[in-house]
Amino acid sequence: MFQKQKELQGHSGAIYTCVFDGEFLYTGSADKFITRWNLKSGTQDKFAIKFESPVYTMELFKHLLFVGLANGALHVFDLKKRIELKHFSQHKEALFSISSNPNKNQLYVGDALGNLSVWDIETLDLLVYLPLDSGKIRDIQCSIDGSNFALTCQDGTIRIFDTEFFNEISTISGHKDGATAVLFDPTSSEHLISGGKDAMLRKWNWKTNTLLLEIPAHNFAIYRLIHVGSYFVSASRDKTLKLWTIDLDFIKRLDSKEGGHHHSVNDVAHLNDSLFASVGDDKRIILWEKS
């Protein structure tokens, strides 16, 4: 089962986001820096970018790094050329979620007021801007085949859109106090799992808006859900990570007793099917490995 492999430290503020490019882990923090980590050596390398505002969210697409800031700015970097390609100010409020769709070459960006923008990754052109009036868009995830994407919103809804015309095709009233995390089920094109401020995990048939299963999973808000091999991991404000089967069977709790986080766990990155990284308000990066 998963256990702590390594711990990395270097940021001077809470770490909100992390992404992995197959070799390096990138972390974004309240200290306004993105830093890059060599996971083999466990050290920070010379790559670092400082911004004018805290880094809330990131996404990697091939050699492009997309960065969303607390002031609403969207920055695009070419990691191969080590240059900034674009700097967008389409959004005026904090960006909390960025997700890419490799099947459609699309990028989805959500902000604190419930505005959604969709971009063409190849041209970096804005395709559509939708003011959803949903409150904070905390998470955006694509379906496995890229034909749909789902948003989790502060008003409690989980909203599913098609990627052809960007129509909202399904709306689930998922979590009364706010929906915060979502994950499409890789074993079924009709199912997804959501987490909320209510600390609940719920499994849905999103095509029929049917609740299939629900469990009280954490003590506070669930901030991230990711696949790791045949499992999925939930990260929470309650300082813990938990491992589950896709049918919501509990497997293991990773907390401070296991060498885990002392404060809110904000994000998790899949490294491979036996390894993932977590980051949190305690300024720590922890690698977890399947033993």
N, C-alpha and C positions, 0 to 999 in steps of 0.2 A: 504494500500500500504506500501512498505518498508520504514522504517525510522531508524535512528541511535539508537541503543540500548546501546552501550557501547564502550569505547575507552581504549586501552591498550598501555602502553609505557614501554620500557626497553632497547631496542637496542640503540647502539651509532652510528649506520650507517644505510644507506638505507636498507630496507627490500625487498628482491627480490622474495621470495618464501614462500608459506605456504601450509600445509597439515593437515588434520584432521583425527584422528583415531577412532572417535565415542565418545571420552571422552576428549581428550586433543588436543589443536592446537599447531603445531610445526611451528616455523618461522626461516628462514635462512637469514643472513644479510651480508652486506659489512664489518661488524665488525668481521667477521670470526667465529661467534657463531651461533649454533642452540640452541634455547631456547624453553621451553614447557610451555604452559599456561593452567591453570585451568579456564575454561570459566564460571563456576558457581560462583567462587569467584572473577574472574577477575584479578587473580594474577599469576605471574611467579612462578613455583615450583623449586625444587632444581635440576631438570634435566637440564643439559647444556653440550654441546660439543663444544670445540674450535678446529679450523682447521688451516692449514698453509696458507689458501687462502680464499677469500670471497666465500660464499655459493650462488650459482646461481639457483640451481634447486633441488627439492626433490620429492620423490614418496614413498608412503606407500603401502605395500602389506602384509596384515595380520599383523604379528608382526615384519616384516622387514622394516627398513627404509633405502632407497637408497638416497645417497647424491652426487650431482655433483658440482664440484668446478671450480673456475676461472682458475686454473692451469691444468685442464683436468682430475684430479683424480676422481675416483668413489669409494665411501666408502659404505660398507654395514654393518648395525647394527642390532643386535637382541635386540629388545626393552624389551622382557620378561627377557632375561638373562642379559641384560645391558652390552653386550660385542660387540666389533667389530669383524665381521666374516671374512670380506675380504677387501682388498684395491687394486683396479685395476689401472693400468697406461696404459691401452690400447689406450686411447685418449691422444693426446699431446697438444690439445688446449682446451679452455674453454668449459664446458658442459652447454648447455642452455636448454635442454629438456630431461626429463625422463618420461616414461609412462609404465604402466604395463597392461598386458592382462590376467585377471583371468581365461578366458576360455581356454587359451593355456599355462598358466604358463610361459609367456614370458615377458621379460623386454626390452624396446627399449630406446636407448640412442643416442642423437644427439649432435654434437659439432659445434664450430665456423667455421670450414672449410668445413662443409658439409659431415662429416663422420658419418655413422650410424652403431651402433653395436646392435646385438640382443643376449640376454642372456637367458639361462634356469634358472628360478628362483629357482627351487628345488635343482639343482646341482651347480648353479652359474658358469656353463660352458659357454664359448662364442660359440654361434651357427653360427654366420656369421658377417663379418665386411665388410661394403660396402662404399667405397670412392665415394660419389655421385657427388663431384665437384659442389655443388649447393650453396655454401656460407652457412652462419649460418643457422642451423636448429633450429628455434625459438620455435616450438611447435610440439608435437606428440600426437595424440589422436586415440583411438581404436573405431571401430564400435561397435554397441550395442551387436552384436552376437559374436564379437571377431574374425571374419573371415578376417578383413582388418584393416590396420592402415594408417593414413594420416600424412604427414609431411608438415610443412610450411617452405619455403626456401627463403634465401636472394635473389636468382635470380628471385624471383617472382612466382615460381611454387608451386603448391600444388600437392604432389606426393602420390599416393595411392598404397600400397603394399598388397599382400595376405600374410597370416600368416602360410601358409603351406610350400611354397618353397621360399618365400620372393622375388617374382617377382614384378617388378613395372608394375602394370596393367592399371594405368591411370595417365596421367600427364596433369594438368590444368595450363595454363598460367593465373594466378589469379590476381596478383597485380604487376604493373609495377615496383614499387620501392622496392618491397619485400613483401612476404607473412609472417605474424607474428602470426596468431591465427586461429584455426580450431575447428569445432564442428560438429559431426555427428547428423543429425536430428533424434530424437527418434521416430518420427511418420512415417518415410519413410526410407527404407534401401538404397534408391538410392540418397538421398539428403544429402548435407552438407553445412555448413555456414563457410565462411572464412572472416578474417579481415586482413588488411595490413597496411604498412607504409603510404599508401595513405589515411588512415582514413576511407576507405570504408568498408561496409559490403556487401558481395555478397552471394547469395544462388545458389547452383549448383546441377545439376544432374551429379554426378561424373562418372556414368557409360557411359554416352554419351558425357561428357565434355560440357554440355550445360548450359549457364548462364540463370537462371530463374528470378532473381531479384537482383537489386543493389540499395543501398542508401548511401548518404554521412552521416556517422554516428557520426564521431568525428572530432576534429580539428587537431589531430596528431595521431600517430601510435596506433593501437589497440593491446594490449599485451595479453589479455586473454578473452576467451569465456567459460562460464560454464552454465549448467542447474541449475535452482532453481525452483522446482515445475514445473508448466506449463509454466514458463518463461525462458528466458536466459538473462545472464548479460554480458555486455562488459566492459572491463577495459582498460583505455587509458592513454597514455603519457600526454594527455591534462588535467589531474588531475581529471577526472570525471569517474563515473560509470553510465551506462545506462541500463534500463530494457526494454526488447522487448518480443513480442510474437514470436513464431517460424516462423511466416510469415513476420517477420521484421516490425511489427507495433510497433511504439514507445509508451512506457508506462510512464516512469519517468526518470528524470535525478537526480543523487545523486552527489552533488558537495559541495564546501566549505560552501555555503549558508545553506546546509542541515547538516552541521557539518562534512563534508567529508574531503578529502585529499587536501593538499596545493601544492603537487608536483605530479609527475608521479605515477599512480597506476599500480603496477607491477604484482600483482597476486591476485586471488580470490579463496576461498575455500568454497565448499558446505558443510554446517553443517547439515541442514535438509531442508525440502521443504519450510520452513518459515524463515530460518536463513542462512546467509552467512557472511564470513569474507573477508576483503580486506586489502592489505598491500601496502606500497609505499615508495618512496624516502624520505618522510617526517618522517620516522622512526616510523610511527604510525600503529597500528592494530585497525581496526574499525569493529564492529559487526553490521550488518544490519538485522532488524527483520520485518516481515510482520505484520502490525497492523490490 
